[in-house]
């Protein structure tokens, strides 16, 4: 087949657009399922090949077409930083040795893989260009059980890579015919809650596979506004999400290992109580519950590896709910269920401004932002969208010479502007989550071109949509706006600079018009200063995304994240985050 030019090779997930948290079933739990080879001697960057530790195939059917399983191969450049320009830019060749599954599995390049791969005999060869920082995809392959392959038979696929100026660690994955298929049952939760509401969570699953599961691992993930009050001895619990308002984690995790043999065709449910409660900080929250086989060979891959505490109560147990007679999971996509909850609650976002003084030509620093006075935390875990926007107008006589990376310079009407410094107005989006107690501060450098006594700009925390500026969770609009004041009366030029709070809505200026927060010739602030959440009709379509500060999104990440892949088989990202001041 014809090899495409390097530009035709799909970008790695690090450089491709991030999936939003709306697909929670594919991100939070994914990383733990990767297996990697031992490091090799470094010759330039060390690039790590990976993929699932094990892939199970449905046995060849008596009639009809065999069912496909997908094997996704990855490459990781863990020491690179795209921002520093140290990603690997050379051509790479990946060789997939299929001889270990001859007669066991039929392998084909997945139609939608987008990769440059070709299979000849028992070898697949893929070509790629460049390996960016972090984890990226090489190619996807479709696997089906070969006709005549015996149930329980297994083999190994081995992957190697070569590139001038780089070293690859090899990777191998086990392929087995047959296995358990653990299917989690969806629970009928009440989704509209009030703080303090607690409801039972009788976890139930069925093994629809072809062999018994050797122990199970129950994974419970719950966002900051939820809690699981029970603490069982065979469960480990990570630190509570939210002990520190500046903590970057939006999730808590419980991992419960339950020994036993879980038979094909049987359904199992908890033998002890488990419940989910809405805490005093709940608003929009998510509960994820997942079941995996917990055999000794797979435990390290399924656990997140972070610090955790074992429960002090009795053991969590499972009992057979039905006994209908009939090694990697045949259908991992149905191991997990998720529930979204909305709690009737509020959060007070209070803006704060700054005062600074200086002579003509001086550069002063102003730190502005807002605090979440609670009681609720606010998140958009499902959509991955920012929670709010900080709308900053610059006082008359001054020009911005330094700004946070997360802030987009726009025109006074909120429209696109090419030059980012010297803009009359800045729009700064928050991350996917804003924790209760969070203080999101942003530093601007302002050069005083003309000394205007009491020159006043505005700082307004509002909804991300300028057409609907009110924050739906915040009943106190009066503290959503504060002022930036340069050369306040009595300080005089050259008196220095500061960043004390100048909260409230006392800035002058008339309401109305289509230039919210714009500064008049006299230095008085426009509607954004005097009305807080109203009057923001200007368009902000210039791509004003970004992150104010680390406020608890998984990233982590990417942002999450939260983004980051956190466990073994499904859920979010929480969202990537960048720091830009206090958070």
Secondary structure, DSSP 8 states (H G I E B T S, - for coil): -----GGGS---TTTS----TT-GGGTBT-GGGB--------SSEEEEEE-BSEEEE----SSS----EEEEEEEEETT--GGGT-SEEEEEEEEEE-GGGTTTEEEEE-TT---EEEEETTEEEEEEEEE-SEEEEEEEEEEEE-TT--TT-EEEEEEEEEBTTEEEE-EEEEEEE----EEE-------EEETT-EEE---EEEE-SSS-EEEEEEEEEEETTEE-----TTEEEE--TTSSTT----EEEEEEEEEEEE-TT-EEEESS--EEEE-TT-SEEEEEEEEEE--TTTHHHHS--S-EEE--S----EEEEE-------TTGGGSEEEEEEEEE--EEEEEE-EEE---TT-EEEEEEEEEEEEES-EE-TTT---S-EEEEE--TTEEEEE--TTEEEE-TTS-B-S--TT-SEEEEE--SEE-TT-EEEEEEEEEESS--TTEEEEEEEE-S-GGG-S-TT-S-GGGSEEEEEES-TTT-TTS-B-----BSS-------SS-TT-B-TTS-B-HHHHHTTS---S--TTT----SS----------B------SSS-B---B-----S--
